[in-house]
Amino acid sequence: AVLKMLVERINSRFKYVTFKMFNFTIDGGEIPTCETLVNGVPFSDANNAAKINAGLDIINTLCEHYNVYAPIFIDNRESVSELIECNSQIINLIVSPADEKLRVA
């Protein structure tokens, strides 16, 4: 019951990700872990857009908790059609075949 409360309290702070905090053995033992899940899918198996948005969710929560905000650089931004809402400044790094030289817009 205590473990369940701990996991629920942690997960309630995030909007898009959850954390799997323990694996359980056949005999009911707990093995501590910390696996990020995006819509129930392990982070490592999520697509690039889901990974970027999951990262933003984690950053948003930490920024809110510590009341500290800093710019966020997002590489491969062309692979994400929609970002979640974020209170930090976002700097998008985008590959553009039409631009042969670095362009700041």
C-alpha positions as CSV (number, residue, x, y, z in Angstrom):
1,A,0.0,0.0,0.0
2,V,2.8,2.4,0.8
3,L,4.6,1.6,-2.5
4,K,1.4,2.2,-4.4
5,M,0.9,5.6,-2.7
6,L,4.4,6.6,-3.4
7,V,4.1,5.7,-7.1
8,E,0.7,7.5,-7.4
9,R,2.1,10.6,-5.7
10,I,5.1,10.8,-8.1
11,N,3.0,10.1,-11.2
12,S,0.4,12.7,-10.3
13,R,2.9,15.4,-10.8
14,F,3.3,14.7,-14.5
15,K,0.7,15.3,-17.3
16,Y,2.0,13.0,-20.0
17,V,4.5,10.5,-18.6
18,T,4.2,7.9,-15.8
19,F,7.0,6.0,-14.0
20,K,7.1,2.3,-13.3
21,M,9.0,2.3,-10.0
22,F,9.1,-1.4,-9.2
23,N,9.1,-4.8,-10.9
24,F,7.6,-7.6,-8.9
25,T,8.9,-11.2,-8.7
26,I,6.7,-14.3,-8.9
27,D,6.9,-14.6,-5.1
28,G,5.8,-11.0,-4.6
29,G,9.1,-9.4,-3.9
30,E,9.8,-5.9,-5.2
31,I,12.8,-5.0,-7.4
32,P,13.3,-1.2,-7.5
33,T,13.4,0.2,-11.0
34,C,12.6,3.5,-12.6
35,E,11.2,3.2,-16.1
36,T,9.6,6.2,-17.9
37,L,6.4,5.3,-19.7
38,V,4.8,7.4,-22.5
39,N,1.1,6.5,-22.8
40,G,2.0,3.1,-21.2
41,V,4.9,2.5,-23.7
42,P,8.5,2.3,-22.4
43,F,10.4,5.5,-23.3
44,S,13.0,3.4,-25.2
45,D,10.2,2.0,-27.5
46,A,8.5,5.4,-28.1
47,N,8.9,7.3,-31.3
48,N,11.0,10.5,-31.5
49,A,8.1,12.9,-31.1
50,A,6.8,11.0,-28.0
51,K,10.3,11.1,-26.5
52,I,10.7,14.8,-27.0
53,N,7.3,15.6,-25.5
54,A,8.0,13.2,-22.6
55,G,11.2,15.1,-22.0
56,L,9.3,18.4,-22.0
57,D,6.8,17.0,-19.5
58,I,9.6,16.0,-17.2
59,I,11.3,19.4,-17.6
60,N,8.0,21.3,-17.0
61,T,7.5,19.4,-13.8
62,L,11.0,20.0,-12.5
63,C,10.9,23.7,-13.5
64,E,7.6,24.1,-11.7
65,H,8.9,22.3,-8.6
66,Y,12.2,24.3,-8.3
67,N,10.7,27.5,-9.8
68,V,13.6,27.7,-12.2
69,Y,13.2,28.1,-16.0
70,A,15.9,27.9,-18.7
71,P,15.8,27.7,-22.5
72,I,15.3,24.3,-24.0
73,F,17.0,23.3,-27.2
74,I,15.1,20.7,-29.2
75,D,17.2,18.9,-31.9
76,N,15.5,17.1,-34.8
77,R,12.4,19.4,-34.3
78,E,11.3,18.5,-37.8
79,S,10.2,15.1,-36.5
80,V,7.6,16.6,-34.1
81,S,4.4,18.1,-35.6
82,E,3.1,19.3,-32.2
83,L,4.8,20.0,-28.9
84,I,3.1,20.0,-25.6
85,E,2.7,23.3,-23.8
86,C,5.8,24.5,-22.1
87,N,6.6,27.6,-19.9
88,S,10.3,27.7,-20.9
89,Q,11.7,29.3,-24.0
90,I,12.1,26.7,-26.8
91,I,14.9,26.9,-29.3
92,N,14.1,24.6,-32.3
93,L,17.0,23.0,-34.3
94,I,15.5,21.9,-37.6
95,V,17.1,20.3,-40.7
96,S,16.2,22.1,-43.8
97,P,17.6,20.8,-47.1
98,A,16.9,24.2,-48.7
99,D,19.3,26.0,-46.3
100,E,22.9,25.3,-47.1
101,K,24.1,27.7,-44.4
102,L,23.0,28.1,-40.9
103,R,19.9,30.4,-40.7
104,V,18.5,31.9,-37.5
105,A,14.8,32.7,-37.7
